[in-house]
């Protein structure tokens, strides 16, 4: 039910010819074993018009199930010939009862061209070459601008996540382009979380901003640890903080219950207690307050990530016997944590086996010891 009713639907478009239901695409979509252009191909999307339900997003790839006799997942990278629908849910399904399995989101924006990552407010942003490169980056960055909207919207944003996401962090490298020309206004941009889904930042066109945001202004370098309510900014920083110089910076916001932390380059700017927004989506955003409307206006972002801050106990979500007699266990836990795995022939005298690092939400462990006919297993999270 989680995969069918709480996923993101992607749909390859038919070719620009008379539609034939059985007609194959002129250019097929490769299905890869991992979320990487270099991963091996394990399948192919041959037909346009079919829909797939993706349960995870990573590096611009969407994970979809493959047909076959066993449960197999593959990764597809959408382009401008594939529609990525927003989150779809069955209205009779209580989403609060489902585990939070969408995190983490990570994107390095490594392919030049239109970006298919996240959901734009108005138009798809583009990845372009940019110098200087971000810390640990590859010389490419996502350029977010309102210039491509060609309408009344003076902002643009990229939104990701679920409306029910509550305890999590969002982080991105952001290039501060200091010193807008005097007399023509300024640009404002940054990251946000627990958004209402309109991602309007400090504008009101087609949805005003309602979220927690870390924002920076180009004219005077003012940094704001902000709460946005119908686009009105409350800055928690007092006195005001300024960054007067160009360069890359790491912006980060953490939200755990009513505790909101704002960080810049690993430094805690401020922690506040606020319950205005209990949950919501996250992303990156830009708004212009200029009067000359240059085509070059916009902001560069790189190495975006968002992940859970929930502290769920580890659990076993699968068990199977290996052909050689070993026992294969699937362990679910918060990514980045370490769990101690133990076993016993009875519910006493537990013996430590190994520490399991959760390199992903679900990891595998195989116990090759076949000396016992039956055993108990348990996992406990280390501090």
C-alpha positions as CSV (number, residue, x, y, z in Angstrom):
1,X,0.0,0.0,0.0
2,X,2.8,2.4,0.7
3,X,4.3,1.9,-2.7
4,X,1.1,2.1,-4.6
5,X,-0.7,4.9,-2.8
6,X,2.1,7.0,-1.4
7,X,4.5,7.2,-4.3
8,X,5.5,9.7,-7.0
9,X,4.1,8.8,-10.4
10,X,6.3,9.2,-13.5
11,X,5.0,8.7,-17.1
12,X,7.1,8.6,-20.3
13,X,5.4,10.7,-23.1
14,X,4.7,9.0,-26.5
15,X,6.7,10.2,-29.4
16,X,5.4,13.1,-31.4
17,X,3.6,10.9,-34.0
18,X,0.2,9.3,-34.3
19,X,-0.2,7.4,-31.0
20,X,-0.2,3.6,-31.2
21,X,-0.6,1.8,-27.9
22,X,1.8,-0.9,-28.8
23,X,4.3,1.4,-30.5
24,X,7.7,1.5,-29.0
25,X,9.5,4.7,-28.2
26,X,12.1,5.9,-30.6
27,X,14.4,6.5,-27.7
28,X,14.0,4.1,-24.8
29,X,14.6,4.8,-21.1
30,X,17.3,2.6,-19.5
31,X,16.5,1.2,-16.1
32,X,19.7,1.0,-14.0
33,X,20.7,-1.0,-11.0
34,X,21.6,2.2,-9.0
35,X,21.0,5.9,-9.2
36,X,24.0,6.6,-11.3
37,X,24.7,7.1,-15.1
38,X,27.4,4.5,-14.8
39,X,25.3,1.8,-13.1
40,X,24.6,-1.3,-15.1
41,X,21.4,-1.5,-17.1
42,X,18.9,-4.1,-15.8
43,X,15.8,-3.2,-17.8
44,X,14.2,-0.8,-20.4
45,X,11.1,1.4,-20.6
46,X,9.9,0.7,-24.2
47,X,6.5,2.3,-24.4
48,X,5.1,5.8,-23.9
49,X,2.0,6.5,-21.9
50,X,2.6,3.9,-19.2
51,X,2.9,5.1,-15.6
52,X,5.3,3.9,-12.9
53,X,5.1,4.6,-9.1
54,X,8.5,5.6,-7.7
55,X,9.1,5.4,-4.0
56,X,12.5,7.0,-3.7
57,X,14.5,9.9,-5.4
58,X,18.3,10.1,-5.5
59,X,20.7,12.0,-7.8
60,X,17.9,12.8,-10.3
61,X,16.8,9.1,-10.5
62,X,13.4,7.7,-9.5
63,X,13.3,4.1,-8.1
64,X,10.5,2.0,-9.7
65,X,9.5,-1.7,-9.4
66,X,10.4,-4.1,-12.3
67,X,8.0,-6.9,-13.4
68,X,9.2,-10.4,-12.9
69,X,9.1,-13.4,-10.6
70,X,10.9,-11.7,-7.7
71,X,10.8,-8.2,-6.1
72,X,13.3,-6.1,-8.1
73,X,13.8,-2.4,-8.1
74,X,15.5,-0.2,-10.8
75,X,16.3,3.4,-11.3
76,X,15.1,5.7,-14.1
77,X,16.3,9.2,-14.9
78,X,13.5,11.4,-16.3
79,X,14.1,14.1,-19.0
80,X,11.9,16.5,-20.7
81,X,10.0,13.6,-22.4
82,X,8.8,12.2,-19.1
83,X,6.1,13.7,-16.8
84,X,6.9,13.6,-13.1
85,X,3.6,14.0,-11.2
86,X,3.4,15.4,-7.7
87,X,2.9,13.1,-4.7
88,X,-0.4,11.1,-5.1
89,X,-2.2,9.5,-2.2
90,X,-5.4,7.5,-1.8
91,X,-7.8,9.7,0.2
92,X,-8.9,6.7,2.3
93,X,-5.4,5.9,3.5
94,X,-4.3,7.3,6.8
95,X,-0.8,8.6,5.9
96,X,0.1,9.1,9.6
97,X,0.1,5.3,10.0
98,X,2.8,4.8,7.4
99,X,6.5,4.8,8.1
100,X,8.6,7.8,6.9
101,X,10.5,6.1,4.2
102,X,11.1,8.9,1.7
103,X,14.3,10.3,3.2
104,X,17.0,10.9,2.3
105,X,17.0,13.2,-0.7
106,X,20.4,14.0,-2.3
107,X,21.2,15.7,-5.5
108,X,24.6,16.9,-6.8
109,X,23.3,18.5,-10.1
110,X,26.0,16.9,-12.2
111,X,24.3,16.9,-15.6
112,X,24.1,20.2,-17.6
113,X,20.6,21.1,-18.8
114,X,17.1,21.2,-17.5
115,X,16.9,19.7,-14.0
116,X,14.1,17.2,-13.3
117,X,14.8,17.2,-9.5
118,X,11.9,18.2,-7.3
119,X,8.8,20.1,-8.2
120,X,9.2,23.7,-9.5
121,X,6.9,26.5,-8.5
122,X,6.7,27.8,-12.1
123,X,9.4,26.4,-14.4
124,X,12.2,23.8,-14.4
125,X,15.5,25.2,-13.3
126,X,18.7,24.5,-15.2
127,X,22.1,23.0,-14.3
128,X,25.0,24.9,-15.7
129,X,28.8,25.1,-15.4
130,X,29.8,27.6,-12.7
131,X,33.0,28.9,-11.3
132,X,34.2,28.7,-8.6
133,X,33.0,25.2,-7.9
134,X,31.2,24.4,-4.7
135,X,33.1,22.7,-1.9
136,X,33.7,19.1,-3.2
137,X,31.7,20.0,-6.3
138,X,32.3,19.3,-10.0
139,X,32.0,22.8,-11.4
140,X,28.2,22.5,-12.1
141,X,25.4,24.1,-10.1
142,X,21.6,24.5,-10.3
143,X,20.7,28.0,-11.4
144,X,17.3,29.1,-10.0
145,X,15.8,32.2,-11.4
146,X,12.4,33.9,-12.1
147,X,13.6,35.1,-15.5
148,X,12.1,32.0,-17.2
149,X,8.7,32.5,-15.8
150,X,7.6,35.2,-18.2
151,X,4.7,36.2,-16.0
152,X,3.9,38.1,-12.8
153,X,5.9,35.7,-10.6
154,X,9.0,37.3,-9.1
155,X,10.1,34.1,-7.4
156,X,11.1,30.5,-8.2
157,X,11.6,27.5,-6.0
158,X,12.3,23.8,-6.1
159,X,10.1,21.8,-3.7
160,X,10.6,18.2,-2.5
161,X,9.2,15.9,0.2
162,X,5.9,15.1,1.7
163,X,3.3,17.4,3.4
164,X,3.6,15.3,6.6
165,X,7.3,15.4,7.0
166,X,8.0,16.7,10.5
167,X,11.4,16.1,12.1
168,X,14.1,16.5,9.5
169,X,16.9,18.7,8.1
170,X,17.5,20.5,4.8
171,X,21.0,21.6,3.6
172,X,22.5,23.0,0.5
173,X,25.6,24.8,-0.8
174,X,24.5,28.3,-1.8
175,X,26.6,30.8,-3.7
176,X,26.4,34.3,-2.2
177,X,26.8,36.8,-5.0
178,X,27.4,40.0,-3.0
179,X,26.8,43.5,-4.3
180,X,23.8,44.2,-6.4
181,X,24.2,47.5,-8.3
182,X,23.0,50.5,-6.3
183,X,19.5,51.8,-6.9
184,X,18.0,48.8,-8.7
185,X,17.1,46.6,-5.8
186,X,18.3,43.2,-4.6
187,X,17.9,39.5,-4.8
188,X,17.1,37.1,-1.9
189,X,17.5,33.4,-1.8
190,X,18.2,30.4,0.5
191,X,16.6,27.2,1.8
192,X,13.4,26.4,3.6
193,X,11.5,23.6,5.3
194,X,8.0,22.7,6.7
195,X,6.6,24.7,3.7
196,X,2.8,24.7,3.0
197,X,3.4,23.5,-0.6
198,X,3.3,26.8,-2.4
199,X,7.0,27.6,-1.8
200,X,6.4,31.4,-2.3
201,X,9.2,32.7,0.0
202,X,8.6,36.4,0.5
203,X,6.2,36.8,-2.4
204,X,2.4,36.4,-2.7
205,X,1.9,35.5,-6.4
206,X,0.1,32.1,-6.6
207,X,0.7,31.2,-3.0
208,X,2.4,33.3,-0.3
209,X,5.4,31.9,1.6
210,X,4.7,29.9,4.8
211,X,7.7,28.1,6.1
212,X,11.0,28.3,8.1
213,X,13.7,29.7,5.9
214,X,17.4,30.7,6.0
215,X,17.7,33.6,3.6
216,X,20.5,36.0,2.3
217,X,20.2,39.3,0.5
218,X,22.6,40.4,-2.3
219,X,22.7,44.1,-1.7
220,X,23.8,44.4,1.9
221,X,24.6,40.8,2.7
222,X,22.0,40.5,5.4
223,X,21.3,36.9,6.6
224,X,17.9,36.0,8.0
225,X,17.0,33.0,10.2
226,X,13.4,33.5,9.3
227,X,9.8,32.5,9.8
228,X,7.6,33.3,6.8
229,X,3.9,33.8,7.5
230,X,2.0,34.8,4.3
231,X,5.3,36.1,2.9
232,X,5.9,38.3,5.9
233,X,9.4,37.7,7.4
234,X,10.2,37.4,11.1
235,X,14.0,37.4,11.6
236,X,15.0,35.5,14.7
237,X,18.6,36.9,14.6
238,X,19.1,39.8,16.8
239,X,21.3,41.8,16.3
240,X,21.2,41.4,12.5
241,X,23.9,39.3,10.9
242,X,25.7,40.2,7.6
243,X,27.9,38.2,5.2
244,X,29.5,40.9,3.0
245,X,31.4,39.0,0.3
246,X,30.9,36.5,-2.5
247,X,31.5,32.8,-2.1
248,X,30.0,29.4,-1.4
249,X,28.3,28.8,2.0
250,X,26.6,25.8,3.5
251,X,23.0,26.6,4.6
252,X,21.2,24.2,7.0
253,X,18.0,24.1,9.0
254,X,17.0,21.4,11.4
255,X,13.5,21.0,12.7
256,X,12.7,18.6,15.6
257,X,9.2,19.1,17.1
258,X,9.1,22.8,18.0
259,X,12.9,23.3,18.1
260,X,14.2,24.9,15.0
261,X,18.0,25.3,14.4
262,X,19.6,27.6,11.8
263,X,23.2,26.9,10.8
264,X,25.7,28.4,8.4
265,X,28.9,26.7,7.5
266,X,28.5,24.4,10.5
267,X,28.0,27.3,12.9
268,X,24.8,27.4,14.9
269,X,23.3,30.8,14.3
270,X,20.3,30.4,16.6
271,X,17.9,27.8,18.0
272,X,14.3,28.9,18.5
273,X,11.2,27.3,20.0
274,X,8.3,27.8,17.6
275,X,5.3,25.7,16.7
276,X,3.8,27.8,13.8
277,X,4.6,25.1,11.2
278,X,4.5,21.5,12.6
279,X,5.3,19.8,9.2
280,X,5.6,20.4,5.5
281,X,7.9,20.1,2.5
282,X,11.4,21.6,1.9
283,X,13.5,23.0,-0.8
284,X,15.5,25.9,-2.2
285,X,14.1,29.2,-3.4
286,X,14.8,32.6,-5.0
287,X,13.0,35.9,-5.2
288,X,13.9,39.2,-7.0
289,X,13.4,42.7,-5.7
290,X,15.1,44.5,-8.6
291,X,13.6,47.1,-10.9
292,X,16.0,46.5,-13.9
293,X,15.1,42.8,-14.4
294,X,18.4,41.6,-15.9
295,X,18.4,38.3,-17.6
296,X,21.3,37.2,-15.5
297,X,19.4,37.4,-12.2
298,X,19.2,34.2,-10.2
299,X,21.0,32.1,-7.6
300,X,23.3,29.0,-7.7
301,X,22.8,25.9,-5.5
302,X,24.7,22.7,-5.2
303,X,24.9,19.5,-3.2
304,X,21.3,19.6,-1.9
305,X,20.3,17.1,0.8
306,X,17.5,16.5,3.2
307,X,17.1,13.7,5.7
308,X,15.2,12.5,8.7
309,X,15.9,13.5,12.3
310,X,13.5,10.9,13.7
311,X,15.0,8.5,16.2
312,X,13.3,5.2,15.3
313,X,14.5,2.0,16.8
314,X,16.0,-0.5,14.4
315,X,13.8,-3.4,13.2
316,X,14.0,-6.5,11.1
317,X,11.9,-6.2,8.0
318,X,12.9,-9.4,6.2
319,X,14.5,-12.8,6.7
320,X,15.5,-15.6,4.3
321,X,17.7,-18.7,4.2
322,X,20.7,-18.6,1.9
323,X,21.5,-21.7,-0.3
324,X,24.6,-22.5,1.7
325,X,22.6,-22.4,5.0
326,X,23.3,-18.9,6.2
327,X,20.5,-16.6,7.4
328,X,19.9,-13.3,5.6
329,X,18.4,-10.5,7.7
330,X,17.2,-7.1,6.4
331,X,17.5,-4.4,9.0
332,X,15.7,-1.1,8.8
333,X,16.8,2.0,10.7
334,X,17.7,5.7,10.4
335,X,20.3,6.3,7.8
336,X,23.7,7.2,9.2
337,X,23.2,5.4,12.5
338,X,24.9,2.3,13.9
339,X,23.1,-0.7,15.3
340,X,24.7,-3.4,17.4
341,X,23.5,-6.9,16.3
342,X,23.2,-9.7,18.9
343,X,22.0,-13.3,18.9
344,X,21.2,-16.0,21.5
345,X,19.9,-19.6,21.6
346,X,17.3,-18.4,24.2
347,X,16.2,-15.1,25.5
348,X,19.2,-14.9,27.8
349,X,23.0,-14.9,27.3
350,X,23.0,-12.6,24.3
351,X,26.2,-12.6,22.3
352,X,27.5,-9.6,20.3
353,X,27.9,-10.4,16.6
354,X,28.8,-7.1,14.8
355,X,28.0,-3.4,14.4
356,X,25.8,-2.7,11.4
357,X,26.1,0.8,9.9
358,X,22.9,2.0,8.2
359,X,24.4,3.2,4.9
360,X,20.8,3.3,3.7
361,X,17.3,3.0,5.3
362,X,17.5,-0.8,4.8
363,X,20.7,-2.8,5.0
364,X,21.5,-6.5,4.7
365,X,23.4,-8.8,7.1
366,X,24.1,-12.5,6.5
367,X,24.9,-14.8,9.5
368,X,27.0,-17.6,8.1
369,X,27.1,-19.5,11.4
370,X,25.0,-22.7,10.8
371,X,25.9,-24.5,14.1
372,X,22.5,-23.8,15.8
373,X,19.0,-25.1,14.7
374,X,17.3,-22.0,16.1
375,X,18.3,-18.6,17.4
376,X,17.0,-15.2,18.6
377,X,18.3,-12.0,17.1
378,X,18.0,-8.4,18.2
379,X,19.4,-5.0,17.2
380,X,19.9,-2.0,19.4
381,X,20.8,1.5,18.3
382,X,24.2,2.8,19.6
383,X,24.4,6.4,20.9
